[in-house]
Amino acid sequence: MFFLYRTILAYLIAIFCGALVSSSV
């Protein structure tokens, strides 16, 4: 369960960073 939570968290962070980069460019 912890591994699944970590995977989802990393996925959300990746999406957030991607949105941040695309909005700044």
Secondary structure as UniProt FT lines:
FT   HELIX           2..24
//
